[in-house]
């Protein structure tokens, strides 16, 4: 591969990795608190993309007819709000009644929720791919071409994750979240209402996934289908495990790493068909040597 | 004149088929230290966990001041000022000492936070030295101090301590009991669960003896210390 190709793929990789990371933090936060994998999380991302498409299909936000930054911000905020509501509903209706059920049952419910949302999208909007009718100017940065959309997406994703890190590390809600994830009974003895913390965690994770979906549809122009969230969901899950499930910086690192490796392999003339295979082999290799993930600590099973 | 602050009446708790508490009654008087002594597995911790709503009683009533708190969720009970320092300290090992203290104040977030911190540091100067250290790196004695300091951050109106002496060196046990007495003298009623019956009865006003889920005896702490049956079973003769 030529150097410029590598640099180009690096940029593409960081961009898709940022999206994996945005989804992965949702997986990892929910796992940290409930020790469950919310397999419907990829579908929340899909719904975010659908909202972006809906918002531009009739130009409700005035972003198609003329470029409007405020309109775009509003559109993404709408997607986040819709997804946040969806996340809270999923927790309330599907997972909360199973709070004391065996984990396998919760896991199967999560998979069922994922199918339910996919098929709801299919019934409501059909299977044909939907594209947000926006195009982005490409700029040349020393031999690398980057679309303005890609750039905005990257900056926005990184800001979201920085914001999340601040929330988790500096606020009382963030402390409560970490307390529940470390020892939910001790957290209860501090007066932390853990049901509310759990709902809040779902809401934040879903809002970030929604932002990721909306931004992918808007800035990358990816066609939205009912299964739009499946592969990114799986990849984000891999990212979360790669970085150490339950660990937020780990999920970000895992996402970026996976995105970059995929792009580098995908840009190679002979290796490119093995893109996904190599990504998953990497996961297996990391887990063989560091079962708790790159940044994860060895965790003990809770009783 | 004593006045009842907490009243537990006919409390039953079961873990599956196992009856952990079989009709336990107890009262805590304002301003006093009340201790529950008993062997391992007698149900002492279960009683505190039931008051904190970490386990649900199958029968019985828990009254705090004028309200029935039997069915309240744990965080509401904490809000009312019933603060429980659990067995094994259960500090947040991954967080700093400071963050642990802030979590202690979760239910009573307010302007006088710094004032409360200073009061905790006055009792436990070691915590101030280790403020930014990860709590998991503290020694056992320091962790117990953190657990109690964290509870004080919540402005307790009833402090429940579960085995505060567990796993501590004898000189530390004395220090901790001294501090418990000092906290009580500042006006905080205390419900103390201990296997170290001698130390507990030394500082307590009133004691209860719990045996396999039943209260078998209650008296003033001084009388229990002299009671031959208690001496035989719990004070090493």
Interface residues (C-beta under 8 A of the other chain):
Chain A: X172 X175 X176 X178 X179 X182 X183 X185 X186 X187 X188 X189 X190 X191 X192 X193 X194
Chain B: X52 X54 X73 X74 X75 X78 X79 X83 X84 X86 X90 X91 X92 X93 X94 X95 X99 X102 X103 X104 X106 X107 X108 X109 X150 X154
